[in-house]
Amino acid sequence: MRILLSNDDGFDAPGMETLRQIAEALSDDIYVVAPAKEQSGASRSLTLHDPLRINKFSDREYSVAGTPTDCVMMAMNYLFKDKQPDLVLSGVNRGGNLGEDVLYSGTVAAASEGTLLGVRSVSISQCILDPEEIHWDTAAEMAPQIIRTLLETPWGDDVLMNINFPGVAKEEVSGIKITSQGKRDLSNLTIDDRVDARGRDYFWLGHRPSFGDPAAGTDLHSVINREVSVTPLKLNLTEQQLAARLSKVFG
């Protein structure tokens, strides 16, 4: 099985080393195309107004001065267009991609692009409870078997898998749960306004993570309860039932 690896934390991020471990447990035919620097929050953005520059580390490893979407597009349409992957793995993200995070996440975006290009794709994130103790081993040890199991079932053409590991050691994980996308409390967004040395205003956007009181069965509820969350995400965002009702209204 040929596997393409990417992420949004950057080519040299700690989570990429964990992703390599996961891929190596599945195959020895592995390619890496990841952003040259961190692209967290890039979502599915494309670089359209600047040139894309590629740094080659080996015949199978490249960084791209662009977004996660750029990386997967360049990998599949240019770098390895004659060697298409069978699987795209994105991550392992430093922190969860839960609830509305999936709309902002570059990690999920890389997997989304793989899905759009016809390859089964998985985004993987390691949730964090203590920044001083990130349990990368939880994802490294559990992800290969979860992915093997997922690959045994057809997904559909526009579906990707979003896996979030709870921020605990493997022996503390309470199970694996198939979940739906949750909804978190977004009131914790902060805007820090400052003044630079030239007297001009500038701003830092910040986010104080909060799980709130998520509904059972959601990704947020799952990781709170130390479960691995596996969420099938559908790229077609059409609200079909409302579309059907509106069709009747408009005749």
Rosetta silent file (secondary structure, phi, psi, omega in degrees, C-alpha in Angstrom):
SEQUENCE: MRILLSNDDGFDAPGMETLRQIAEALSDDIYVVAPAKEQSGASRSLTLHDPLRINKFSDREYSVAGTPTDCVMMAMNYLFKDKQPDLVLSGVNRGGNLGEDVLYSGTVAAASEGTLLGVRSVSISQCILDPEEIHWDTAAEMAPQIIRTLLETPWGDDVLMNINFPGVAKEEVSGIKITSQGKRDLSNLTIDDRVDARGRDYFWLGHRPSFGDPAAGTDLHSVINREVSVTPLKLNLTEQQLAARLSKVFG
SCORE:     score description
SCORE:     0.000 S_00000001
   1 L     0.000  125.207  178.573    0.000    0.000    0.000 S_00000001
   2 E   -88.443  126.964 -175.058    1.426    3.366   -1.049 S_00000001
   3 E  -120.888  131.646  173.368    0.849    6.044    1.627 S_00000001
   4 E  -103.077  129.984  179.321    1.184    9.817    1.319 S_00000001
   5 E  -108.984  139.256  172.831    1.847   11.741    4.542 S_00000001
   6 E  -150.604 -179.223  178.374    1.121   15.412    5.148 S_00000001
   7 L  -167.377 -171.771  171.221    0.108   17.728    8.003 S_00000001
   8 L  -122.663   -5.065  179.775   -0.427   21.359    8.960 S_00000001
   9 L   -85.104   -9.426  177.141    2.130   21.626   11.770 S_00000001
  10 L   109.574  155.549 -175.150    5.048   21.551    9.333 S_00000001
  11 L   -55.363  -38.394 -175.523    7.547   19.103    7.896 S_00000001
  12 L   -95.874   10.556 -177.133    9.689   19.062   11.053 S_00000001
  13 L   -67.035  148.348  178.303    6.827   18.926   13.572 S_00000001
  14 H   -56.623  -35.865 -179.166    6.934   16.235   16.300 S_00000001
  15 H   -65.518  -24.513  177.141    3.614   14.866   15.086 S_00000001
  16 H   -67.834  -37.052  176.684    5.112   14.076   11.683 S_00000001
  17 H   -63.569  -39.592  176.265    7.541   11.671   13.316 S_00000001
  18 H   -64.565  -40.641  179.106    4.586    9.995   15.015 S_00000001
  19 H   -63.358  -37.815  176.223    2.768    9.837   11.674 S_00000001
  20 H   -60.043  -43.361  179.056    5.796    8.152   10.135 S_00000001
  21 H   -60.085  -42.275  179.119    5.668    5.503   12.862 S_00000001
  22 H   -63.136  -47.000 -178.670    1.996    4.896   12.126 S_00000001
  23 H   -63.482  -39.436 -178.618    2.601    4.624    8.380 S_00000001
  24 H   -66.534  -22.666  175.554    5.585    2.306    8.839 S_00000001
  25 L   -77.365  -12.832 -177.626    3.340   -0.086   10.760 S_00000001
  26 L  -107.423  -27.983 -173.027    1.107   -0.244    7.667 S_00000001
  27 L  -164.704  164.655  171.733    3.535   -0.180    4.736 S_00000001
  28 L  -112.851   11.015  179.905    7.111    0.399    3.609 S_00000001
  29 E  -110.877   83.434 -168.534    6.007    2.464    0.578 S_00000001
  30 E  -123.219  136.059  177.257    5.752    5.919    2.166 S_00000001
  31 E  -125.101  146.593 -179.811    5.958    9.444    0.724 S_00000001
  32 E  -126.552  126.145  170.022    5.980   12.758    2.600 S_00000001
  33 E  -138.109  106.663 -173.290    4.886   16.156    1.273 S_00000001
  34 E  -132.589  159.912  179.695    4.283   18.617    4.098 S_00000001
  35 E   -61.499  145.518  179.822    4.289   22.400    4.597 S_00000001
  36 L   -67.867  -27.948  176.600    7.691   23.990    5.088 S_00000001
  37 L  -140.470  170.963 -174.256    6.337   25.841    8.129 S_00000001
  38 L   -59.925  137.353 -179.316    3.311   25.631   10.378 S_00000001
  39 L  -130.054   29.735  179.816   -0.037   26.165    8.647 S_00000001
  40 L   -57.547  137.224 -179.558   -2.448   25.575   11.525 S_00000001
  41 L    80.935    5.957 -178.042   -5.833   27.147   10.815 S_00000001
  42 L   -73.583  -16.042 -177.059   -5.173   27.309    7.078 S_00000001
  43 L    52.331 -139.230 -176.262   -8.278   25.229    6.398 S_00000001
  44 L  -100.740   32.477 -178.581   -8.574   24.383    2.683 S_00000001
  45 L   -68.829  151.309  176.639   -6.867   27.534    1.454 S_00000001
  46 L  -114.756  151.301  173.948   -4.767   27.544   -1.720 S_00000001
  47 L   -91.148  104.721 -175.454   -1.713   29.639   -2.523 S_00000001
  48 L  -111.681  -17.222 -173.469   -2.823   31.564   -5.590 S_00000001
  49 L  -114.995    6.966  176.127   -0.937   34.863   -5.374 S_00000001
  50 L  -137.695  154.167  177.047    2.573   33.657   -4.552 S_00000001
  51 L   -70.536  150.100  173.465    4.834   31.035   -6.145 S_00000001
  52 L   -94.713  127.955  179.113    5.052   27.595   -4.583 S_00000001
  53 L  -115.025  136.894 -175.491    8.583   26.532   -3.756 S_00000001
  54 E  -115.237  134.867  174.973    9.516   22.915   -3.114 S_00000001
  55 E  -111.260  121.811 -177.896   12.429   21.624   -1.062 S_00000001
  56 E   -95.683  122.918  176.501   13.519   18.067   -1.860 S_00000001
  57 E   -97.513  -31.995  175.929   14.977   16.018    1.001 S_00000001
  58 E  -162.559 -178.936  179.751   14.937   12.695   -0.857 S_00000001
  59 L   -65.217  -15.473 -177.612   13.074   11.046   -3.717 S_00000001
  60 L  -119.700    2.211 -175.423   10.196   10.437   -1.306 S_00000001
  61 E  -134.800  124.463 -177.632   10.301   13.454    0.996 S_00000001
  62 E  -141.040  151.050  166.644    9.511   17.078    0.156 S_00000001
  63 E  -115.662  151.808 -178.576    8.392   20.251    1.872 S_00000001
  64 E  -126.164  132.203  175.942    6.274   22.892    0.154 S_00000001
  65 L   -79.131   71.188 -176.957    6.193   26.604    0.989 S_00000001
  66 L  -166.133 -163.921 -175.459    2.409   26.532    1.000 S_00000001
  67 L   -88.244  169.040  174.888   -0.703   25.194    2.680 S_00000001
  68 H   -57.462  -38.992  177.706   -1.659   21.573    3.428 S_00000001
  69 H   -63.525  -42.404  175.050   -3.990   21.636    0.432 S_00000001
  70 H   -54.659  -44.377 -175.557   -1.129   22.869   -1.741 S_00000001
  71 H   -60.840  -47.429 -178.326    0.992   19.975   -0.503 S_00000001
  72 H   -68.849  -38.658  177.491   -1.502   17.250   -1.402 S_00000001
  73 H   -62.548  -45.285 -179.930   -2.272   18.853   -4.756 S_00000001
  74 H   -65.994  -38.714  179.671    1.418   19.108   -5.637 S_00000001
  75 H   -61.451  -47.591 -170.756    2.068   15.553   -4.466 S_00000001
  76 H   -89.044  -20.240 -179.004   -0.704   13.976   -6.501 S_00000001
  77 H  -108.020   -6.952 -178.144   -0.672   16.231   -9.564 S_00000001
  78 H  -138.579  -63.232 -172.799    3.053   16.869   -9.959 S_00000001
  79 H   -64.543  -44.541 -175.761    5.572   15.136   -7.701 S_00000001
  80 L  -126.977   37.792 -175.094    4.055   11.657   -7.765 S_00000001
  81 L   -64.241  -21.871  177.136    1.459   11.907  -10.497 S_00000001
  82 L   -96.239    1.775 -178.714    2.629    8.577  -11.919 S_00000001
  83 L  -135.782   64.483 -175.276    2.689    6.945   -8.479 S_00000001
  84 L   -63.624  140.102  179.398   -0.685    7.742   -6.935 S_00000001
  85 L   -74.899  159.948  173.292   -1.103    6.788   -3.260 S_00000001
  86 L   -94.341  -17.298 -175.756   -3.640    4.297   -1.972 S_00000001
  87 E  -152.819  138.089  172.345   -4.021    6.191    1.296 S_00000001
  88 E  -111.693  127.492  174.317   -3.442    9.739    2.560 S_00000001
  89 E  -116.006  130.629 -179.983   -2.637   10.233    6.249 S_00000001
  90 E  -122.088  131.654 -178.747   -2.581   13.755    7.687 S_00000001
  91 E   136.477 -149.601  -13.822   -1.220   14.637   11.138 S_00000001
  92 E   -76.775  123.402 -173.718   -0.508   13.788   13.779 S_00000001
  93 E   -69.998  142.586  176.231   -1.837   17.181   14.824 S_00000001
  94 E   -81.771   90.750 -175.405   -0.605   18.729   18.056 S_00000001
  95 L   114.160  156.941 -175.800   -4.015   19.094   19.694 S_00000001
  96 L   -72.133  156.426  169.239   -7.489   17.894   18.857 S_00000001
  97 L  -122.650   89.085 -169.979   -9.529   18.684   15.770 S_00000001
  98 L  -126.099  153.914  177.245  -13.009   18.469   17.218 S_00000001
  99 L    55.944 -132.215 -177.798  -16.366   20.100   16.574 S_00000001
 100 L   -67.540  -12.437  177.490  -16.027   23.254   14.472 S_00000001
 101 H   -52.918  -32.353 -174.762  -12.258   22.758   14.388 S_00000001
 102 H   -64.347  -20.413  178.978  -12.726   20.588   11.315 S_00000001
 103 H   -81.953  -23.556 -179.512  -13.752   23.689    9.327 S_00000001
 104 H   -98.771  -23.374 -165.820  -10.563   25.565   10.254 S_00000001
 105 L   -69.400  129.171  170.875   -8.107   22.691   10.423 S_00000001
 106 H   -73.072  -28.194  177.341   -5.290   22.320    7.943 S_00000001
 107 H   -62.726  -49.289  177.998   -4.896   18.737    9.130 S_00000001
 108 H   -66.077  -33.995 -179.218   -8.437   17.891    8.075 S_00000001
 109 H   -61.756  -41.592  179.401   -7.940   19.957    4.899 S_00000001
 110 H   -61.201  -41.838  177.723   -5.068   17.765    3.698 S_00000001
 111 H   -68.207  -35.433  177.740   -7.249   14.694    4.144 S_00000001
 112 H   -62.117  -42.350 -179.549  -10.138   16.492    2.423 S_00000001
 113 H   -66.161  -40.671  175.425   -7.980   17.194   -0.610 S_00000001
 114 H   -58.244  -42.339  179.085   -6.883   13.574   -0.777 S_00000001
 115 H   -63.393  -44.578  179.646  -10.544   12.545   -0.678 S_00000001
 116 H   -61.731  -30.264 -179.648  -11.462   14.982   -3.450 S_00000001
 117 L   -89.353    9.672  170.565   -8.685   13.511   -5.573 S_00000001
 118 L    90.593   17.625 -178.992  -10.130   10.025   -5.143 S_00000001
 119 L  -117.817  134.913  176.788   -7.909    8.568   -2.393 S_00000001
 120 E   -62.317  133.621 -169.793   -9.133    7.325    0.959 S_00000001
 121 E  -137.573  146.908 -177.034   -7.818    9.762    3.542 S_00000001
 122 E  -134.126  129.914  170.333   -7.531    9.998    7.319 S_00000001
 123 E  -101.456  138.200 -173.710   -6.784   12.991    9.551 S_00000001
 124 E  -129.208  131.104 -179.681   -5.235   12.143   12.918 S_00000001
 125 E  -134.874  142.984  176.549   -4.954   14.381   15.986 S_00000001
 126 E  -107.635  109.398  178.887   -3.549   13.891   19.470 S_00000001
 127 L   -65.267  155.709 -175.055   -5.545   15.814   22.062 S_00000001
 128 L  -128.055  126.765  171.249   -3.604   17.571   24.813 S_00000001
 129 L  -100.530  -35.805 -179.441   -4.478   17.950   28.497 S_00000001
 130 L  -131.065  112.209 -178.176   -1.019   19.034   29.640 S_00000001
 131 L   -57.690  -21.028  179.644    1.285   20.821   27.139 S_00000001
 132 L   -83.390   -9.496 -178.345    4.256   19.493   29.111 S_00000001
 133 L  -143.460   86.103  179.207    3.160   15.885   28.561 S_00000001
 134 L   -93.463  124.508 -173.588    1.816   15.109   25.102 S_00000001
 135 L   -88.199   66.440  178.050    0.975   11.425   24.724 S_00000001
 136 H   -57.415  -32.296 -177.936    2.217   10.911   21.167 S_00000001
 137 H   -62.490  -27.928  179.332    2.588    7.198   21.922 S_00000001
 138 H   -61.214  -49.527  177.615   -1.179    6.847   22.265 S_00000001
 139 H   -66.060  -43.985 -176.266   -1.698    7.771   18.628 S_00000001
 140 H   -60.118  -39.866 -174.723    1.431    5.922   17.477 S_00000001
 141 H   -84.758  -31.497 -174.053    0.409    2.639   19.103 S_00000001
 142 H   -95.267  -29.217 -172.829   -3.345    2.679   18.489 S_00000001
 143 H   -61.433  -41.837 -175.663   -3.736    4.300   15.061 S_00000001
 144 H   -56.388  -45.956 -178.275   -2.385    1.470   12.848 S_00000001
 145 H   -69.970  -35.784  176.843   -4.991   -1.092   13.914 S_00000001
 146 H   -62.117  -44.396 -179.340   -7.801    1.464   13.798 S_00000001
 147 H   -65.488  -42.221  177.455   -6.806    2.405   10.248 S_00000001
 148 H   -56.807  -44.232 -179.070   -6.554   -1.254    9.195 S_00000001
 149 H   -65.338  -42.245  178.688  -10.080   -1.831   10.504 S_00000001
 150 H   -61.806  -39.232 -176.831  -11.448    1.255    8.758 S_00000001
 151 H   -68.364  -14.801  178.681   -9.921    0.207    5.442 S_00000001
 152 L   -77.630  -10.731 -177.429  -11.886   -3.036    5.560 S_00000001
 153 L  -117.368  131.994  175.020  -15.129   -1.064    5.091 S_00000001
 154 L   -62.725  142.889 -177.553  -16.075    1.013    1.998 S_00000001
 155 L  -104.722  -30.421 -167.540  -16.487    4.710    2.881 S_00000001
 156 L   105.005  159.882 -171.024  -18.019    6.366   -0.170 S_00000001
 157 L   -73.802  -24.520 -174.199  -16.417    8.773   -2.611 S_00000001
 158 L  -121.486   36.634 -178.230  -16.673   11.986   -0.573 S_00000001
 159 E  -121.738  136.289  171.336  -15.948   10.758    2.953 S_00000001
 160 E  -123.157  162.126  179.031  -12.815   11.105    5.066 S_00000001
 161 E  -105.959  130.391  178.343  -12.083    9.788    8.548 S_00000001
 162 E  -113.505  110.720 -176.398  -11.221   12.193   11.374 S_00000001
 163 E  -108.268  129.124  175.559   -9.547   10.436   14.325 S_00000001
 164 E  -122.783  124.488  177.877   -8.891   12.166   17.657 S_00000001
 165 E   -95.681  135.391  179.964   -6.948   10.441   20.423 S_00000001
 166 L   -65.239  156.969 -175.202   -7.642   11.526   24.012 S_00000001
 167 L   -82.159   50.848 -179.978   -4.855   13.277   25.878 S_00000001
 168 L  -135.599  165.327  176.160   -3.983   10.287   28.060 S_00000001
 169 L   -64.653  155.912 -175.908   -1.608    7.343   27.968 S_00000001
 170 H   -53.781  -41.366 -176.638   -2.711    4.309   25.955 S_00000001
 171 H   -69.160  -12.569  178.273   -3.483    2.258   29.069 S_00000001
 172 H   -97.130   -5.085  178.737   -5.906    4.966   30.216 S_00000001
 173 L   -69.454  131.651 -173.806   -7.923    4.989   26.980 S_00000001
 174 L   -93.172   -8.689  178.298  -11.410    3.679   27.726 S_00000001
 175 E   159.512 -173.727  178.311  -12.406    2.607   24.221 S_00000001
 176 E  -122.582  130.617 -174.441  -12.998    3.577   20.601 S_00000001
 177 E  -126.727  132.347  170.494  -16.171    5.414   19.644 S_00000001
 178 E   -83.199  122.573 -169.090  -17.710    6.201   16.259 S_00000001
 179 L  -126.421  171.843  170.757  -18.902    9.775   16.708 S_00000001
 180 E  -109.531  163.375  178.940  -20.533   12.740   15.033 S_00000001
 181 L   -67.018  126.924 -178.565  -19.090   16.235   14.778 S_00000001
 182 L   -88.936 -174.569  177.645  -19.776   18.109   17.991 S_00000001
 183 L  -134.823  117.526 -178.376  -20.331   21.782   18.769 S_00000001
 184 L   -96.461  169.975  175.403  -18.096   23.543   21.264 S_00000001
 185 L   -79.501  111.454 -177.028  -18.482   26.832   23.107 S_00000001
 186 H   -90.588    7.417 -178.634  -16.835   29.396   20.820 S_00000001
 187 H   -71.823   -7.405 -178.196  -17.162   32.246   23.342 S_00000001
 188 H   -86.450    5.400  174.004  -13.576   31.611   24.431 S_00000001
 189 E   -65.190  132.404  178.997  -12.140   33.331   21.354 S_00000001
 190 E  -119.222  144.097  174.753   -9.923   36.194   22.484 S_00000001
 191 E  -120.121  109.397 -177.183   -8.720   39.235   20.558 S_00000001
 192 E   -96.741  107.743 -178.671   -5.603   40.717   22.125 S_00000001
 193 E   -93.495  134.182 -176.199   -5.109   44.258   20.837 S_00000001
 194 E  -136.664  174.805  178.111   -1.619   45.725   21.077 S_00000001
 195 E  -128.018  129.447 -178.096    0.472   48.611   19.751 S_00000001
 196 L   -83.138 -178.020 -174.511    3.760   48.071   17.928 S_00000001
 197 L   -65.871  -17.256  178.986    6.959   50.137   18.216 S_00000001
 198 L  -100.148   10.584  176.809    5.725   52.507   15.507 S_00000001
 199 L    80.773   13.432 -179.116    2.459   53.207   17.263 S_00000001
 200 L   -98.127  140.884  178.965    0.317   51.085   14.962 S_00000001
 201 E   -70.878  143.209  168.937   -2.386   48.782   16.265 S_00000001
 202 E  -147.265  167.534 -170.212   -2.107   45.073   15.756 S_00000001
 203 E  -138.988  144.999  169.856   -4.002   42.055   17.053 S_00000001
 204 E  -113.698  126.846  171.633   -3.447   38.454   18.137 S_00000001
 205 E   -86.680  133.491  179.352   -6.327   36.026   17.836 S_00000001
 206 E  -132.150  165.882 -179.243   -6.330   33.492   20.640 S_00000001
 207 E  -145.678  122.314  175.107   -8.454   30.594   21.763 S_00000001
 208 L   -95.871  104.882 -173.813   -8.853   29.173   25.236 S_00000001
 209 L   -56.848  133.440  177.511   -9.930   25.582   24.545 S_00000001
 210 L  -143.521  132.113  178.881  -13.170   24.610   26.235 S_00000001
 211 L   -86.975  -22.474 -177.659  -15.180   21.440   25.808 S_00000001
 212 L    64.395 -139.733  179.275  -18.275   22.847   27.502 S_00000001
 213 L  -125.063   74.738 -172.860  -21.001   20.229   28.005 S_00000001
 214 L   -70.458  153.446  179.795  -21.030   18.339   24.698 S_00000001
 215 L   -70.095  147.103  175.913  -23.788   15.955   23.700 S_00000001
 216 L   -60.435  143.309  179.350  -23.246   12.223   24.019 S_00000001
 217 L    92.107   -6.085  179.425  -22.149   10.599   20.797 S_00000001
 218 E   -94.542  164.441  178.942  -20.101   13.579   19.647 S_00000001
 219 H   -61.877  -39.796  179.712  -16.343   13.764   19.152 S_00000001
 220 H   -62.316  -46.091  179.572  -16.019   16.250   22.023 S_00000001
 221 H   -62.328  -37.581 -177.151  -17.911   13.999   24.442 S_00000001
 222 H   -63.659  -50.518 -175.784  -15.816   11.030   23.395 S_00000001
 223 H   -70.948  -29.133  174.397  -12.383   12.509   24.127 S_00000001
 224 H   -59.883  -36.363 -178.504  -13.590   13.972   27.430 S_00000001
 225 L   -93.225   22.015  173.957  -14.417   10.411   28.416 S_00000001
 226 L    61.718   30.934  175.301  -10.964    9.187   27.310 S_00000001
 227 E  -103.174  150.588  169.807  -12.268    7.460   24.207 S_00000001
 228 E   -76.173  127.887  178.989  -10.731    7.549   20.750 S_00000001
 229 E   -98.491  125.784  175.409  -13.121    9.472   18.515 S_00000001
 230 E  -119.426  112.212 -175.450  -13.540    8.286   14.916 S_00000001
 231 E  -118.214  116.568  171.876  -15.773   10.605   12.878 S_00000001
 232 E   -73.851  121.656  179.958  -16.688    9.982    9.231 S_00000001
 233 E  -108.433  131.343 -178.658  -16.855   13.450    7.635 S_00000001
 234 E  -100.675  128.663 -175.681  -18.784   14.021    4.427 S_00000001
 235 L   -75.939  -26.396  177.060  -17.442   16.702    2.097 S_00000001
 236 L   -75.612  111.435 -173.445  -20.792   17.425    0.433 S_00000001
 237 L   -89.434    5.207 -177.535  -22.259   20.060    2.763 S_00000001
 238 L   -61.903  131.123  174.408  -25.713   20.163    1.145 S_00000001
 239 L   -86.483   95.623 -168.086  -28.592   19.973    3.651 S_00000001
 240 H   -64.550  -40.764 -177.835  -30.607   17.486    1.609 S_00000001
 241 H   -65.477  -42.791  177.791  -33.892   17.558    3.551 S_00000001
 242 H   -67.134  -38.918  178.598  -34.107   21.352    3.459 S_00000001
 243 H   -59.038  -40.429  179.740  -33.113   21.355   -0.225 S_00000001
 244 H   -65.584  -41.073  179.800  -36.034   18.994   -0.941 S_00000001
 245 H   -67.411  -41.437 -179.826  -38.482   21.238    0.937 S_00000001
 246 H   -65.814  -32.888  177.537  -37.203   24.357   -0.797 S_00000001
 247 H   -60.725  -36.552  177.673  -37.578   22.662   -4.182 S_00000001
 248 H   -70.464  -39.590 -179.941  -41.280   22.324   -3.479 S_00000001
 249 H   -62.502  -42.032 -177.378  -41.539   25.941   -2.349 S_00000001
 250 L   -89.417    1.014  174.455  -39.892   27.228   -5.498 S_00000001
 251 L    74.066    0.000    0.000  -41.791   24.808   -7.717 S_00000001
